[in-house]
Each structure stands twice: as C-alpha cells, then as structure tokens.
Amino acid sequence: MPVRHRKSIYDPAEPEADGLRVLATRFWPRGVKREAADLYLPDLAPSKDLLQAFQAGDMAWPAFARRYKAEMRGQTSLLRVLRHLSDRGEAVTVMCACDAPETCHRSLLAGLIAKA
C-alpha cells in the first residue's frame, strides 16, 4: 500500500484506511491528544530553523524542499522502516500540522519513504 501523505493531524482519524499513523512534527501540536498518532517521529520533521525560515517567507518552496531532503539524508533508517511496513502491505499515513498540503513536508516525506 502506498504511503498516504495528504493528512493533517487535525483531520478525523480513519482507522481502517489510515493504518499506522505517523506524526512528523518538530513539536507536538497543541490541542491534540497523544492517541491521535501511533508513532511520533520528530526527527522526520524539518528543523526548527528551516521551518521558521519557510514560514516567515524567507525562502521559497523549492529551496525549502531541497533543504528538507538534505536534512532527511541522516534519517535513512527511519525511512527504510516505514518503507518496509508499506511494502508489506500496511497502510502508513504520514501526518503533520501544516495548513497547506501543497507546500507541506509530508508530501516530500512520503516520496522519501517510497525511495528508501
């Protein structure tokens, strides 16, 4: 099953479709109960500095994407584990708290998992 990447932690859970719910944020989102995610992997989130620069408008999406992918080079073990689970047929839902899915690291993360 492919990794689902267009899911916010604030979207309602769909237990049958979501499978393993992986939250990849640097900090736990406010107002979200710990049961909302099966795994919390802050190491798969953009660094605080990178995220702040992007949110402040100091860098465009293409630059953010390049730097995020570079940061994730050190996370190959985590990416491979998620890829293995996905390859075995387990649904994996990658989540974060971003408002705009088209400019969100979760879509990049899903691609990195697929290539791991």
C-alpha positions, 0 to 999 in steps of 0.5 A: 500500500502506498504511503498516504501523505495528504493528512493533517493531524487535525483531520478525523482519524480513519482507522481502517484506511489510515493504518499506522499513523505517523506524526512528523512534527518538530513539536507536538501540536497543541490541542491534540491528544497523544492517541491521535498518532501511533508513532511520533517521529520528530526527527522526520520533521524539518528543523526548527530553523528551516521551518521558521525560515519557510514560514516567515517567507524567507525562502521559497518552496523549492529551496525549502524542499531541497533543504528538507531532503538534505536534512532527511539524508541522516534519517535513512533508517527511519525511512527504510522502516516505514518503507518496509511496513508499506511494502508489506502491505500496511497502510502508513499515513504520514501526518503533520500540522501544516495548513497547506498540503501543497507546500507541506513536508509530508508530501516530500516525506512520503516520496522519501519513504517510497525511495528508501 
